[in-house]
Amino acid sequence: MPLTLIPLGVRCNLQCGYCYEDPQRDAGNLGGRYNLDTMKQALSAHGRKDEPFLLFGGEPLLLPKRVLEDLWAWGFKRSGRNTVQTNGVLIDDEHIALFKRYKVDVGISMDGPGELNDARWDRTLERTRRSTERAERAIEKLIENGLVPSLIVTLHRLNATGPKLESLVGWFRQLERLGVRSIGVHVLEVENQEMRDKYALSADETVRALRRLRLASKQLSAITLSLIEDLELLLLGKDGKVKCIWTACDPYTTKAVKGLDGQGERKKCSRVNKDGVDYLPAEREGFERYMALYRTPQETGGCKGCRFFLMCRGQCPGTAIAGDWRSKSEQFSTWLAVFAEIEAELVAKGTQPLSLRPERIEIEAEMMRRWELGQNWPVEQVMRELRTRRSGTPQAQVAGA
């Protein structure tokens, strides 16, 4: 994951009804002061030259175009390209010219065409629909200019139930025909009861939506639905490249998401800022959450005895029960059901998933040992290590096999 630059904090042109950054907005911690020289110095100090920074928000395209050009010209000179994540509403021809000039990879966050995107609210329904149309047109114009964007789509009640879910799948097919190759599917992270009542899918609805998208992913030959692909890989013990929500993220450091604000201060992933305060990240990564979840009974918020622990690991701390990172994800029943379905499918095809392998307990014990040492190895690396010990083969030979 590239270093994330957040010059405007959580300031945004939209008022999405489910945004995980809302606790910061509600607390008045918007951010927004920035200094170009300070940001560049911080990027140089904390980032890699061969990896572009990700311009993020809030909505980063609220920055004046002269500032965007300054940042991207510097980033292009340093890394050869740039990246930005935007809701797409503000993209115009001048932005597209900047994207082309400075090789900016564009990610668009939207949840579908028309009414499917209504949760990405813009003050009134009329304004919201106009903003959605602008984002749709921006995707088309980007593609016309040879700038194929990736997308992030969040599943919720307005786009992932009944006929709306079929419309969403139809949109994915349309995007594939246009040339889009990557869609990051997100399950809604709930921040308060009002959001839950208005937008959240039930566990059963989420399972049905993911089942439908798993079927769609098999029919979309040229497009990747990242979350959907992760699910089977996790059950096969192939977790080296899955998304950070599965990889035992420490809520005090969020290693997968390292950010810098407009003053060059280090920031964590906003998904864990439940009380509205963006605390500075800790200096040392710890895995107390996962060691505790492994030993804590399921009925008291833990994962003890769950055969899917190696796949889920309690999931993202930003989705923890009651916003308390010490607990497992409140979405645990969804993941139990989804993993059980895929497990059965793998068995029917003659493949033994990791959840049913005799060595699972041994792998869990080694994961625990690594966490106690402050190490967060992927499961597949632990499995290679254990095979090496059993065979007596030097690790270098196993790695090169």
C-alpha positions, -999 to +999 in steps of 0.1 A: +000+000+000+015+034-010+021+062+015-012+082+017-012+120+016-043+137+030-038+175+026-074+184+033-081+159+061-116+146+059-131+176+041-154+165+013-179+178-013-203+150-005-221+139+027-221+102+022-245+087+048-222+058+058-187+074+057-163+058+082-146+093+085-178+108+100-167+104+136-139+129+129-163+153+111-188+151+140-160+159+164-149+189+144-116+174+135-118+182+098-081+191+091-074+211+060-043+232+066-015+222+044+020+233+034+034+221+001+071+221+011+063+204+044+043+177+027+071+170+002+097+168+029+075+143+048+069+122+017+106+121+011+113+111+047+086+084+050+080+071+015+099+051-011+111+068-043+100+040-065+064+040-051+040+069-058+021+084-029-017+081-029-036+115-028-066+108-005-093+125+015-121+134+022-121+146-014-086+155-026-098+172-058-111+200-036-074+212-037-068+240-062-055+228-095-023+247-091-016+228-059-025+195-075-002+202-104+026+212-080+022+179-061+019+157-091+048+174-110+069+167-080+056+131-076+061+124-113+097+136-112+103+115-081+084+082-089+074+084-125+037+084-118+010+094-092-023+080-077-055+096-065-087+083-049-117+105-056-155+103-057-152+115-093-178+143-090-154+172-095-133+157-124-133+181-154-112+184-185-084+203-167-081+175-142-080+149-170-052+169-187-032+169-154-038+131-150-024+125-185+005+149-181+017+135-147+006+098-152-020+098-124-037+065-117-073+073-108-095+054-084-132+063-083-153+056-052-190+052-062-217+026-056-234+023-089-253+044-115-284+065-107-303+055-075-277+029-066-254+058-056-279+077-035-261+070-003-233+092-016-255+122-006-251+157-020-275+178+001-307+170-019-318+141-040-317+163-072-281+174-065-271+138-056-284+124-089-266+152-108-234+144-089-237+108-097-242+116-134-210+137-133-191+108-117-205+084-144-195+108-171-160+112-155-155+074-158-164+075-194-142+105-202-112+090-183-115+058-205-119+079-236-086+095-227-068+062-221-070+066-183-089+035-172-098+040-135-102+014-108-133+015-086-143+011-050-179+000-044-195-003-010-225-027-005-255-014+013-293-014+013-295+010-017-275-011-041-272-047-029-307-061-024-332-077-049-334-059-083-309-033-072-282-060-068-289-072-103-286-036-115-252-035-098-240-066-115-253-052-148-232-021-142-201-042-135-207-059-169-209-025-185-177-013-168-160-045-181-170-037-216-157-001-212-124-015-201-124-013-163-104-041-148-104-037-111-133-032-086-127-032-049-159-044-032-164-033+004-189-045+030-203-015+049-185-004+081-212+008+105-204+038+127-237+045+145-273+032+148-287+058+125-264+045+097-273+009+105-310+015+103-308+034+070-281+016+051-268-016+066-276-050+051-286-078+075-261-107+078-284-128+055-286-100+029-249-096+029-243-133+024-268-133-005-251-103-020-216-118-018-230-151-032-243-133-062-211-114-067-191-146-064-212-160-093-208-127-112-170-128-107-169-161-126-187-146-155-167-114-156-136-128-173-117-095-176-125-078-143-113-085-107-136-081-077-109-080-051-129-089-019-146-118-038-113-132-050-098-130-015-124-153+001-113-185-017-076-176-015-079-173+022-095-208+025-066-222+004-040-206+027-029-182-001-031-149+018+001-132+007-017-106-014-052-103+001-066-070+014-055-056+047-089-063+064-078-100+067-042-095+078-042-089+116-040-051+114-028-034+146-053-006+153-025+015+168-002+014+138-023+003+108+008-008+089-011-013+057-023+023+056+003+049+066-007+085+060+006+120+062-016+151+067-011+186+052+014+195+079+035+163+074+022+146+106+019+108+104-016+094+103-033+060+107-061+044+087-093+064+095-113+033+099-101+029+135-108+065+146-140+057+164-140+085+189-133+112+162-097+118+172-069+109+148-042+099+173-006+096+161+004+060+153+024+040+177+061+034+170+059-004+174+034-028+159+016-051+183-007-081+179-024-082+213-058-081+196-053-113+177-036-133+205-066-123+228-092-131+201-078-166+196-082-173+233-114-155+241-147-175+238-169-166+208-199-158+230-179-130+247-166-114+215-137-136+207-128-163+181-118-193+203-123-226+185-134-210+152-120-231+123-119-200+101-097-180+124-067-183+100-088-168+073-106-140+092-084-133+122-113-113+137-113-092+106-107-054+104-106-037+138-126-009+123-156-033+121-152-046+157-183-051+179-194-017+194-164-001+179-141-018+204-110-031+186-106-058+214-136-076+200-140-095+168-158-080+138-195-074+142-197-090+107-185-123+120-217-142+113-215-130+077-180-143+073-188-176+090-216-183+066-196-172+035-165-192+044-187-222+052-203-220+017-169-218-001-155-245+022-183-269+011-177-260-026-140-267-024-146-300-007-172-309-034-144-302-060-120-325-042-099-297-026-093-297+011-095-261+025-072-250+052-101-249+077-104-287+075-067-297+073-052-316+102-022-292+104-045-262+110-039-262+148-002-264+143-004-234+119-024-214+144+001-221+172+029-209+149+010-177+141+005-171+178+042-176+184+051-152+157+027-125+170+043-129+205+076-121+188+061-091+172+061-107+137+030-108+114+037-134+089+012-144+062-003-178+067+013-191+035+047-181+048+041-199+081+030-230+061+062-229+041+083-226+073+065-256+089+070-277+057+107-268+058+111-279+094+094-312+087+114-320+056+147-306+069+151-288+036+170-254+038+145-225+035+163-211+005+157-243-015+120-243-005+116-207-016+132-214-049+112-245-056 
